[in-house]
Amino acid sequence: MYVPAGGVSTRSQYRFGARVKPQCVVVLTLRGKGRRLSATLRGEPTMLRENPLLKKMIETGEERMSKMAANLLSNEKLMGALQKTVTAMTEARGTVEKGLQTALSTMNVPTTGDVRKLEGKIEELERVFEGLSSRIAELQKKDTQTH
């Protein structure tokens, strides 16, 4: 639901198919090694940019979000839990891939590894065939020159 800068809900206008777009957008981004959060106002009237109350709110929000991000990143328990989760996901993925390869081989369905091996063999056979073809062409030239 869109709410214009005046703060009036547009729910009743939605019923009739009208859409009221916001007059400003706040874009939050994390910057730098310290993970500083910054907010950017886009599309707003110039009066909003110069509003000291809005500037103070943005600065306060940046500081609080930066502190919160720093606290989360420095929390050893959280980082340990994230590391365990990533490790478990990696192990689970490996288990699933092995199970899938086993199931595919049981059904005689080639895996991507099987296809790659066959492609390598085909490329090798093409090189051998090209070598033999050029050798045959040389022998035919010699044979035609001697006759």
C-alpha positions as YAML, in Angstrom:
chain: A
units: angstrom
residues:
- id: 1
  name: MET
  ca: [0.00, 0.00, 0.00]
- id: 2
  name: TYR
  ca: [1.36, 3.41, -0.93]
- id: 3
  name: VAL
  ca: [1.19, 6.25, 1.58]
- id: 4
  name: PRO
  ca: [1.87, 9.75, 0.28]
- id: 5
  name: ALA
  ca: [4.21, 12.13, 2.11]
- id: 6
  name: GLY
  ca: [1.23, 13.63, 3.95]
- id: 7
  name: GLY
  ca: [0.71, 10.26, 5.66]
- id: 8
  name: VAL
  ca: [-2.82, 9.66, 4.34]
- id: 9
  name: SER
  ca: [-3.58, 6.07, 3.46]
- id: 10
  name: THR
  ca: [-4.63, 5.39, -0.10]
- id: 11
  name: ARG
  ca: [-6.59, 2.21, 0.63]
- id: 12
  name: SER
  ca: [-9.88, 3.73, -0.57]
- id: 13
  name: GLN
  ca: [-8.19, 4.90, -3.76]
- id: 14
  name: TYR
  ca: [-6.99, 1.35, -4.46]
- id: 15
  name: ARG
  ca: [-10.58, 0.17, -4.67]
- id: 16
  name: PHE
  ca: [-11.09, 2.41, -7.67]
- id: 17
  name: GLY
  ca: [-7.83, 1.41, -9.37]
- id: 18
  name: ALA
  ca: [-5.95, 4.64, -8.60]
- id: 19
  name: ARG
  ca: [-2.37, 4.44, -7.37]
- id: 20
  name: VAL
  ca: [-0.67, 7.17, -5.40]
- id: 21
  name: LYS
  ca: [3.12, 6.87, -5.53]
- id: 22
  name: PRO
  ca: [5.34, 7.98, -2.67]
- id: 23
  name: GLN
  ca: [7.08, 11.30, -3.00]
- id: 24
  name: CYS
  ca: [10.34, 10.10, -1.48]
- id: 25
  name: VAL
  ca: [12.28, 6.88, -1.07]
- id: 26
  name: VAL
  ca: [14.81, 6.14, 1.64]
- id: 27
  name: VAL
  ca: [17.63, 3.86, 0.49]
- id: 28
  name: LEU
  ca: [19.68, 2.22, 3.25]
- id: 29
  name: THR
  ca: [23.14, 0.87, 2.44]
- id: 30
  name: LEU
  ca: [26.03, -0.60, 4.43]
- id: 31
  name: ARG
  ca: [29.35, 1.00, 3.56]
- id: 32
  name: GLY
  ca: [32.99, 0.27, 4.26]
- id: 33
  name: LYS
  ca: [34.76, -2.09, 6.57]
- id: 34
  name: GLY
  ca: [33.02, -0.69, 9.63]
- id: 35
  name: ARG
  ca: [29.68, -1.53, 8.02]
- id: 36
  name: ARG
  ca: [28.39, 2.02, 8.45]
- id: 37
  name: LEU
  ca: [24.76, 2.30, 7.49]
- id: 38
  name: SER
  ca: [23.83, 5.32, 5.43]
- id: 39
  name: ALA
  ca: [20.46, 6.54, 4.22]
- id: 40
  name: THR
  ca: [19.81, 8.37, 1.01]
- id: 41
  name: LEU
  ca: [16.64, 10.22, 0.18]
- id: 42
  name: ARG
  ca: [15.71, 10.10, -3.47]
- id: 43
  name: GLY
  ca: [12.95, 11.88, -5.29]
- id: 44
  name: GLU
  ca: [11.92, 14.06, -2.37]
- id: 45
  name: PRO
  ca: [11.28, 17.78, -2.49]
- id: 46
  name: THR
  ca: [14.27, 19.94, -1.57]
- id: 47
  name: MET
  ca: [12.55, 21.01, 1.65]
- id: 48
  name: LEU
  ca: [12.89, 17.48, 3.03]
- id: 49
  name: ARG
  ca: [16.63, 17.44, 2.38]
- id: 50
  name: GLU
  ca: [17.07, 20.59, 4.38]
- id: 51
  name: ASN
  ca: [14.82, 19.53, 7.27]
- id: 52
  name: PRO
  ca: [17.07, 19.38, 10.37]
- id: 53
  name: LEU
  ca: [14.71, 17.01, 12.18]
- id: 54
  name: LEU
  ca: [14.84, 14.55, 9.28]
- id: 55
  name: LYS
  ca: [18.62, 14.85, 9.08]
- id: 56
  name: LYS
  ca: [18.93, 14.14, 12.81]
- id: 57
  name: MET
  ca: [16.60, 11.14, 12.50]
- id: 58
  name: ILE
  ca: [18.68, 9.74, 9.65]
- id: 59
  name: GLU
  ca: [21.95, 10.26, 11.53]
- id: 60
  name: THR
  ca: [20.52, 8.61, 14.64]
- id: 61
  name: GLY
  ca: [19.24, 5.70, 12.56]
- id: 62
  name: GLU
  ca: [22.64, 5.32, 10.87]
- id: 63
  name: GLU
  ca: [24.43, 5.27, 14.22]
- id: 64
  name: ARG
  ca: [22.03, 2.76, 15.77]
- id: 65
  name: MET
  ca: [22.08, 0.45, 12.76]
- id: 66
  name: SER
  ca: [25.90, 0.63, 12.62]
- id: 67
  name: LYS
  ca: [26.15, -0.28, 16.31]
- id: 68
  name: MET
  ca: [23.64, -3.09, 15.91]
- id: 69
  name: ALA
  ca: [25.49, -4.50, 12.88]
- id: 70
  name: ALA
  ca: [28.82, -4.25, 14.71]
- id: 71
  name: ASN
  ca: [27.36, -6.00, 17.77]
- id: 72
  name: LEU
  ca: [25.95, -8.80, 15.65]
- id: 73
  name: LEU
  ca: [29.20, -9.28, 13.76]
- id: 74
  name: SER
  ca: [31.25, -9.29, 16.96]
- id: 75
  name: ASN
  ca: [28.96, -11.75, 18.74]
- id: 76
  name: GLU
  ca: [30.96, -14.99, 18.94]
- id: 77
  name: LYS
  ca: [27.91, -17.15, 19.62]
- id: 78
  name: LEU
  ca: [26.10, -15.82, 16.57]
- id: 79
  name: MET
  ca: [29.14, -16.17, 14.33]
- id: 80
  name: GLY
  ca: [29.73, -19.70, 15.65]
- id: 81
  name: ALA
  ca: [26.13, -20.62, 14.96]
- id: 82
  name: LEU
  ca: [26.37, -19.18, 11.45]
- id: 83
  name: GLN
  ca: [29.59, -21.10, 10.83]
- id: 84
  name: LYS
  ca: [27.99, -24.35, 12.05]
- id: 85
  name: THR
  ca: [24.98, -23.71, 9.83]
- id: 86
  name: VAL
  ca: [27.12, -23.12, 6.76]
- id: 87
  name: THR
  ca: [29.18, -26.24, 7.52]
- id: 88
  name: ALA
  ca: [26.03, -28.33, 7.98]
- id: 89
  name: MET
  ca: [24.59, -26.98, 4.73]
- id: 90
  name: THR
  ca: [27.78, -27.88, 2.87]
- id: 91
  name: GLU
  ca: [27.80, -31.39, 4.31]
- id: 92
  name: ALA
  ca: [24.10, -31.86, 3.53]
- id: 93
  name: ARG
  ca: [24.66, -30.73, -0.04]
- id: 94
  name: GLY
  ca: [27.46, -33.27, -0.46]
- id: 95
  name: THR
  ca: [25.26, -36.03, 0.95]
- id: 96
  name: VAL
  ca: [22.41, -35.10, -1.37]
- id: 97
  name: GLU
  ca: [24.73, -35.04, -4.39]
- id: 98
  name: LYS
  ca: [26.14, -38.46, -3.54]
- id: 99
  name: GLY
  ca: [22.64, -39.87, -3.09]
- id: 100
  name: LEU
  ca: [21.54, -38.35, -6.37]
- id: 101
  name: GLN
  ca: [24.55, -39.80, -8.21]
- id: 102
  name: THR
  ca: [23.80, -43.22, -6.75]
- id: 103
  name: ALA
  ca: [20.14, -43.00, -7.75]
- id: 104
  name: LEU
  ca: [20.98, -41.86, -11.27]
- id: 105
  name: SER
  ca: [23.56, -44.60, -11.77]
- id: 106
  name: THR
  ca: [21.04, -47.19, -10.51]
- id: 107
  name: MET
  ca: [18.58, -46.01, -13.16]
- id: 108
  name: ASN
  ca: [21.35, -45.94, -15.81]
- id: 109
  name: VAL
  ca: [20.95, -42.19, -16.25]
- id: 110
  name: PRO
  ca: [24.28, -40.49, -16.99]
- id: 111
  name: THR
  ca: [25.41, -37.76, -14.60]
- id: 112
  name: THR
  ca: [27.09, -34.54, -15.71]
- id: 113
  name: GLY
  ca: [30.41, -36.11, -14.76]
- id: 114
  name: ASP
  ca: [29.70, -39.05, -17.05]
- id: 115
  name: VAL
  ca: [28.77, -36.68, -19.89]
- id: 116
  name: ARG
  ca: [31.97, -34.67, -19.37]
- id: 117
  name: LYS
  ca: [34.08, -37.85, -19.49]
- id: 118
  name: LEU
  ca: [32.41, -38.85, -22.74]
- id: 119
  name: GLU
  ca: [32.93, -35.36, -24.20]
- id: 120
  name: GLY
  ca: [36.64, -35.64, -23.37]
- id: 121
  name: LYS
  ca: [36.85, -39.02, -25.05]
- id: 122
  name: ILE
  ca: [35.02, -37.69, -28.12]
- id: 123
  name: GLU
  ca: [37.42, -34.73, -28.36]
- id: 124
  name: GLU
  ca: [40.38, -37.11, -28.08]
- id: 125
  name: LEU
  ca: [38.95, -39.36, -30.81]
- id: 126
  name: GLU
  ca: [38.38, -36.29, -33.03]
- id: 127
  name: ARG
  ca: [42.06, -35.35, -32.66]
- id: 128
  name: VAL
  ca: [43.15, -38.89, -33.47]
- id: 129
  name: PHE
  ca: [40.78, -38.97, -36.48]
- id: 130
  name: GLU
  ca: [42.13, -35.64, -37.77]
- id: 131
  name: GLY
  ca: [45.68, -36.96, -37.42]
- id: 132
  name: LEU
  ca: [44.80, -40.14, -39.27]
- id: 133
  name: SER
  ca: [42.96, -38.20, -41.97]
- id: 134
  name: SER
  ca: [45.94, -35.95, -42.58]
- id: 135
  name: ARG
  ca: [48.27, -38.98, -42.64]
- id: 136
  name: ILE
  ca: [46.01, -40.76, -45.18]
- id: 137
  name: ALA
  ca: [45.92, -37.61, -47.32]
- id: 138
  name: GLU
  ca: [49.76, -37.49, -47.29]
- id: 139
  name: LEU
  ca: [50.00, -41.16, -48.27]
- id: 140
  name: GLN
  ca: [47.51, -40.63, -51.11]
- id: 141
  name: LYS
  ca: [49.58, -37.71, -52.42]
- id: 142
  name: LYS
  ca: [52.70, -39.85, -52.38]
- id: 143
  name: ASP
  ca: [50.85, -42.68, -54.09]
- id: 144
  name: THR
  ca: [49.53, -40.40, -56.86]
- id: 145
  name: GLN
  ca: [53.00, -38.88, -57.38]
- id: 146
  name: THR
  ca: [54.62, -42.30, -57.77]
- id: 147
  name: HIS
  ca: [52.08, -43.45, -60.39]
...
